[in-house]
Amino acid sequence: REQIDNLRRERVVFDGIYKKLEKELHEKKKQMAEIIEKSNLYYEDRDASGVELKHLRGAAEKDIQQYERHFEELELMLEANKNVENSIKAMRTTSKQTKNEDDDTIRKKKQLKATQELDQ
């Protein structure tokens, strides 16, 4: 009889330990499921971030190309402006030279006329 009572007590202790271990196992499985779910969400976020990064890099590349084209256009416009300014300066210089030559010619004619009038 005493042995049966001891076995029953051991059985109660064993059942308590078994239930405690079963509960811990259930909690660990639950924690693992949560960790796996979080991990999956993180992987999805990582993949989404990778796609977004790819799009941003593509947009940045397009922006750079557009900037370079615009910069080249501006350089061409500046070069054209310089050419126009140089042409205007050349025309002014030519105009001044022509005016100076005309002034010299008029002065010489006046001197010649004055000299001719004096000689007469």
C-alpha angles and dihedrals in degrees: 000000000000091000091053091051090049091049090049091051090048088048091053091048091046092049089049092050090044092051090047091051091045089052092048090048091050090049092048091050089049091050090048091051090051092048091048090049091049090046091052090049090050091050090050090049090048091051092047090049090050091053091046090049090051091052092047092050090050091049091047090051090051090048091051092050091048090048091051092049091048091047091051090050090051091049090051090049091050091049090050090049091051090050091050091048091049090049091050091048090049091049091049091048091048090046091050091047090049091048091048090049090048090048090050091049092049091047091049091049090050091049091047091048091047090049091048091049091050091050091054 
